[in-house]
């Protein structure tokens, strides 16, 4: 009985780690896309100016 509780706790810890890692990956990808978009806009603005 005691072992099954420990296994369940370990499962939830691993699941929380996986979910946290996934959230960090999604946030990182969104930031990368935002930086790339801002870089392209800045490049376009500098090329438009005479």
VEXVO-65709 format. One record per residue: residue in one letter; z, y, x of N, C-alpha, C in turn. Coordinates in steps of 0.001 Angstrom, whole numbers, padded with zeros to 6 digits, always signed. Each point is the difference from the previous one (the first is absolute). Example, Ala and Ser with C-alpha at 12.3 -4.5 7.8 and 13.67 -1.06 7.14 Angstrom:
A+007800-005690+013190+000000+001190-000890+000000+001200+000900S-000720+001050-000350+000060+001190+000820+000730+001090-000770
END
This chain:
X+000000-001199+000825+000000+001199-000825+000000+001257+000865X+000825-000001+001017+000092+001164+000889-001330+000228+000736X-000653-001074+000389-001255+000093+000732-001114+000615-000851X-000021-000314-001272-001055+000536-000855+000146+001510-000168X+001232+000490-000036+000208+001448-000080-000490+000696+001266X+000286-000592+001132-000444+000586+001266-001525-000001+000091X-000616-001062-000465-001459-000074+000010-000596+001063-000922X+000629+000216-001143-000477+001012-000939+000146+001402+000592X+001118+000260+000650+000214+001297+000647-001032+000208+001102X-000245-001028+000793-000997+000102+001065-001390+000261-000576X-000322-000653-001103-001291+000217-000650-000154+001451-000426X+001044+000575-000602-000070+001390-000435-000091+000957+001186X+000662-000304+001095-000087+000849+001192-001418-000016+000557X-000581-001173+000089-001373-000111+000506-000973+000694-000944X+000207-000177-001310-000879+000652-000977+000113+001519+000093X+001218+000506+000188+000193+001450+000138-000693+000510+001268X+000064-000764+001075-000670+000382+001238-001513+000062-000207X-000560-000989-000672-001445-000050-000240-000432+001169-000887X+000754+000272-001047-000346+001103-000895+000101+001329+000744X+001053+000167+000794+000159+001226+000787-001142+000194+000977X-000396-001063+000663-001109+000072+000949-001291+000398-000723X-000221-000577-001165-001191+000336-000780-000026+001455-000416X+001151+000516-000416+000082+001410-000386-000312+000891+001199X+000564-000330+001158-000282+000794+001199-001479-000037+000370X-000639-001151-000153-001432-000101+000294-000820+000872-000952X+000343-000024-001278-000743+000798-000986+000183+001486+000276X+001234+000416+000289+000257+001411+000300-000745+000411+001263X-000002-000857+001012-000717+000301+001237-001493+000148-000226X-000578-000862-000804-001427+000099-000286-000330+001288-000739X+000856+000377-000952-000235+001250-000731+000078+001198+000942X+000960-000011+000921+000116+001108+000956-001208+000050+000936X-000474-001166+000427-001180-000040+000854-001214+000585-000710X-000188-000376-001269-001133+000533-000760+000125+001506-000178X+001217+000475-000243+000219+001428-000183-000309+000762+001287X+000464-000526+001147-000277+000645+001283-001495+000030+000294X-000686-001095-000289-001447-000069+000240-000732+001015-000874X+000400+000100-001261-000620+000962-000906+000240+001432+000492X+001231+000297+000423+000303+001346+000498-000779+000307+001276X-000173-001000+000846-000753+000193+001234-001466+000309-000297X-000584-000736-000976-001391+000263-000375-000163+001383-000610X+000964+000411-000845-000074+001328-000606+000122+001098+001046X+000879-000178+000964+000158+000995+001060-001266+000078+000850X-000595-001154+000274-001233-000025+000784-001131+000690-000760X-000068-000232-001310-001026+000619-000824+000194+001522-000044X+001257+000441-000113+000255+001439-000044-000361+000691+001304X+000266-000640+001130-000325+000615+001275-001510+000023+000242X-000705-001016-000521-001450-000006+000197-000706+000984-000939X+000615+000336-001120-000594+000951-000935+000111+001438+000489X+001002+000287+000791+000198+001378+000464-000977+000309+001126X-000600+001220-000045-000966+000353+001051+000668+000370+001294
END
